[in-house]
Amino acid sequence: MNALIRMRLAGFLRTGRAIAPLLAGLVTLGILYGGGRAQPAEAYGVSAVVLFPVIAWQTKILLDVEPDVQRRLAQVAVGVSRERLAGLLAASVAALVTVGVGLLFPWLVGGVSGPVEPGDRSIPVGLALGLWAHLLAVPAAVALGALASRASVGGAGYGVAVLALGGVGAVVLGLSGSAAPWLAPPIMAAARATGGDAAALSLLALTMWALAWSAAVVGGYLWRRRARG
């Protein structure tokens, strides 16, 4: 299965498909940090939100690179379950690279600052909360991108619709006072937690919420894959 993961990552890179989401992420982060300097926790909370649709789109592109015939051959070679797991793991590796870029970028452009007032968080605490917010978004974004992939929904139009609904829904349903916040991953709630008072219990609750939402969407992806053969 490791060879299949490496093959999918190599195909994603060698075909140049990785360039579009990378540029989209850099442009988005450039706009975000171009407005002025912010403390790490606050900046990274918003960064995780804006990178969520980028990682989901990146996942869809990565999973769509492989031709359908080659995907079926991989199922024969390693088994159906392992083939699908290899795709999710390859997408997760690519997502972690994107997260690394998102964490490093503001330091390169001077977009973050240290504590200003006595009550402000220290830089190590801000970095830890920022890393948590980004890692919280990864499984949800990978799950959404997989659900939008060609192997799951078939036509490109359906995939774009899934990405658009998922990305917009994550923001709209994640707003304070939302009637059904549980329908979206808690990326907006995580951004609010990093920008305010983040209690350990609330961070754990948000983490469990994100994992449960991701598991449900991955379940939908696997069901669609079985339904489409």
C-alpha positions as CSV (number, residue, x, y, z in Angstrom):
1,M,0.0,0.0,0.0
2,N,3.0,2.3,0.6
3,A,3.9,2.0,-3.0
4,L,0.4,3.0,-4.0
5,I,0.5,6.1,-1.8
6,R,3.9,7.1,-3.3
7,M,2.6,6.5,-6.8
8,R,-0.4,8.8,-6.2
9,L,1.6,11.5,-4.7
10,A,4.2,11.3,-7.5
11,G,1.4,11.5,-10.1
12,F,-0.1,14.5,-8.3
13,L,3.3,16.3,-8.5
14,R,4.6,15.2,-11.9
15,T,1.5,16.1,-13.7
16,G,1.7,19.6,-12.3
17,R,-1.8,19.3,-10.7
18,A,-0.3,20.4,-7.3
19,I,0.5,23.9,-8.7
20,A,-3.1,25.2,-8.8
21,P,-4.0,24.5,-5.1
22,L,-0.6,25.7,-4.0
23,L,-1.0,29.0,-5.8
24,A,-4.5,29.4,-4.5
25,G,-3.3,28.8,-1.0
26,L,-0.4,31.3,-1.3
27,V,-2.6,34.0,-2.8
28,T,-5.2,33.5,-0.1
29,L,-2.7,33.6,2.7
30,G,-1.0,36.7,1.1
31,I,-4.3,38.5,1.1
32,L,-5.0,37.4,4.7
33,Y,-1.7,38.5,6.1
34,G,-1.4,41.6,3.9
35,G,-3.9,43.4,6.1
36,G,-1.4,43.8,9.0
37,R,0.3,41.8,11.7
38,A,-1.6,39.7,14.2
39,Q,-0.8,37.4,17.1
40,P,-0.1,33.7,16.1
41,A,-3.2,32.1,17.6
42,E,-5.6,34.6,16.1
43,A,-3.9,34.6,12.7
44,Y,-3.6,30.9,12.5
45,G,-7.3,30.4,13.5
46,V,-8.3,32.4,10.4
47,S,-5.7,30.7,8.3
48,A,-7.1,27.3,9.1
49,V,-10.5,28.5,7.9
50,V,-9.3,29.8,4.6
51,L,-7.1,26.8,3.9
52,F,-10.0,24.4,4.5
53,P,-11.5,24.7,1.0
54,V,-8.0,24.7,-0.5
55,I,-7.1,21.4,1.1
56,A,-10.5,19.9,0.1
57,W,-9.9,21.0,-3.5
58,Q,-6.4,19.7,-3.4
59,T,-7.7,16.3,-2.2
60,K,-10.2,16.1,-5.1
61,I,-7.5,17.0,-7.6
62,L,-5.1,14.4,-6.2
63,L,-7.7,11.6,-6.2
64,D,-8.9,12.5,-9.7
65,V,-5.4,12.3,-11.2
66,E,-5.4,8.5,-11.4
67,P,-7.4,7.1,-14.4
68,D,-10.4,4.9,-13.6
69,V,-8.8,1.9,-15.2
70,Q,-5.6,2.3,-13.2
71,R,-7.7,2.6,-10.0
72,R,-9.5,-0.7,-10.7
73,L,-6.1,-2.4,-11.3
74,A,-5.0,-1.0,-7.9
75,Q,-8.0,-2.6,-6.3
76,V,-7.1,-5.9,-7.8
77,A,-3.5,-5.6,-6.7
78,V,-4.0,-4.5,-3.1
79,G,-7.7,-5.0,-2.4
80,V,-10.6,-2.6,-2.4
81,S,-10.3,-1.3,1.2
82,R,-6.5,-0.8,1.0
83,E,-6.9,1.1,-2.4
84,R,-9.4,3.5,-0.9
85,L,-7.3,3.9,2.3
86,A,-4.2,4.6,0.2
87,G,-6.0,7.5,-1.5
88,L,-7.1,9.1,1.8
89,L,-3.6,8.7,3.2
90,A,-2.0,10.2,0.1
91,A,-4.4,13.2,0.4
92,S,-3.6,13.5,4.1
93,V,0.2,13.7,3.4
94,A,-0.4,16.4,0.8
95,A,-2.7,18.2,3.2
96,L,0.0,18.2,5.9
97,V,2.4,19.8,3.5
98,T,-0.1,22.5,2.8
99,V,-0.5,23.0,6.6
100,G,3.2,23.4,6.9
101,V,3.2,26.1,4.3
102,G,0.3,27.8,6.0
103,L,2.2,27.8,9.3
104,L,5.5,29.0,7.9
105,F,4.2,31.6,5.4
106,P,3.2,34.4,7.9
107,W,6.7,34.4,9.4
108,L,8.2,34.9,6.0
109,V,6.1,38.0,5.3
110,G,6.0,39.4,8.8
111,G,2.4,38.7,9.3
112,V,2.6,37.7,13.0
113,S,3.7,39.5,16.1
114,G,4.5,38.6,19.7
115,P,2.4,39.6,22.8
116,V,1.5,43.3,22.9
117,E,-0.5,43.5,26.2
118,P,0.1,41.7,29.5
119,G,-2.9,39.3,28.9
120,D,-1.8,38.2,25.4
121,R,-0.7,34.7,24.8
122,S,2.9,33.8,24.4
123,I,4.3,32.8,21.0
124,P,4.7,29.1,21.9
125,V,1.1,28.9,23.1
126,G,-0.1,30.7,20.0
127,L,1.8,28.4,17.8
128,A,0.4,25.3,19.6
129,L,-3.2,26.6,19.2
130,G,-2.5,27.5,15.6
131,L,-1.2,24.0,14.9
132,W,-4.2,22.5,16.6
133,A,-6.6,24.6,14.5
134,H,-4.9,23.5,11.2
135,L,-4.7,19.9,12.2
136,L,-8.4,20.0,13.2
137,A,-9.3,21.2,9.6
138,V,-7.2,18.5,7.8
139,P,-9.4,15.4,8.3
140,A,-12.6,17.3,7.5
141,A,-11.1,18.9,4.4
142,V,-9.7,15.5,3.2
143,A,-13.1,13.9,3.8
144,L,-14.9,16.6,1.9
145,G,-12.5,16.4,-1.0
146,A,-12.8,12.7,-1.2
147,L,-16.6,12.9,-1.3
148,A,-16.3,15.4,-4.2
149,S,-13.8,13.2,-6.2
150,R,-14.7,11.6,-9.5
151,A,-14.7,8.1,-8.1
152,S,-17.4,9.2,-5.6
153,V,-19.7,11.5,-7.6
154,G,-18.8,10.8,-11.2
155,G,-19.3,14.0,-13.1
156,A,-17.0,17.1,-12.6
157,G,-20.1,19.3,-12.0
158,Y,-21.3,17.2,-9.1
159,G,-17.8,17.4,-7.6
160,V,-17.7,21.2,-7.8
161,A,-21.1,21.4,-6.3
162,V,-20.1,19.2,-3.3
163,L,-16.9,21.3,-2.8
164,A,-18.9,24.6,-3.0
165,L,-21.7,23.5,-0.7
166,G,-19.2,22.0,1.8
167,G,-16.9,25.1,1.8
168,V,-19.7,27.7,2.0
169,G,-21.6,25.6,4.5
170,A,-18.7,25.2,6.8
171,V,-18.5,29.0,7.1
172,V,-22.2,29.8,7.1
173,L,-23.3,27.0,9.5
174,G,-20.2,27.7,11.6
175,L,-21.3,31.3,12.4
176,S,-22.3,32.2,16.0
177,G,-26.0,31.5,16.5
178,S,-26.3,29.0,13.7
179,A,-29.4,26.8,13.8
180,A,-27.5,23.6,12.9
181,P,-23.8,24.0,13.5
182,W,-23.4,20.2,13.8
183,L,-23.9,20.0,10.0
184,A,-20.5,21.6,9.4
185,P,-17.0,20.9,10.7
186,P,-16.0,23.1,13.6
187,I,-13.4,25.2,11.8
188,M,-15.2,28.5,12.6
189,A,-15.7,27.5,16.2
190,A,-12.0,26.6,16.3
191,A,-11.0,30.0,14.9
192,R,-13.1,31.6,17.7
193,A,-11.5,29.4,20.3
194,T,-8.0,30.4,19.2
195,G,-8.9,34.1,19.2
196,G,-10.5,34.0,22.6
197,D,-10.3,32.0,25.8
198,A,-9.5,28.5,24.7
199,A,-10.2,26.0,27.6
200,A,-8.8,22.5,27.4
201,L,-12.3,21.0,27.6
202,S,-13.6,23.1,24.7
203,L,-10.6,22.2,22.6
204,L,-11.2,18.5,23.3
205,A,-14.9,18.8,22.4
206,L,-14.1,20.6,19.1
207,T,-11.6,17.9,18.3
208,M,-14.1,15.1,18.9
209,W,-16.7,17.0,16.8
210,A,-14.3,17.4,13.9
211,L,-13.4,13.7,14.0
212,A,-17.0,12.6,14.2
213,W,-18.0,14.9,11.3
214,S,-15.0,13.6,9.2
215,A,-15.8,10.0,10.0
216,A,-19.4,10.6,8.8
217,V,-18.3,12.2,5.5
218,V,-15.7,9.5,4.9
219,G,-18.5,6.9,5.5
220,G,-20.5,8.7,2.8
221,Y,-17.5,8.6,0.5
222,L,-17.0,4.9,1.0
223,W,-20.7,4.2,0.5
224,R,-20.6,6.2,-2.8
225,R,-17.6,4.2,-3.9
226,R,-19.4,0.9,-3.2
227,A,-22.5,2.1,-4.9
228,R,-20.6,3.1,-8.1
229,G,-18.6,-0.1,-8.1
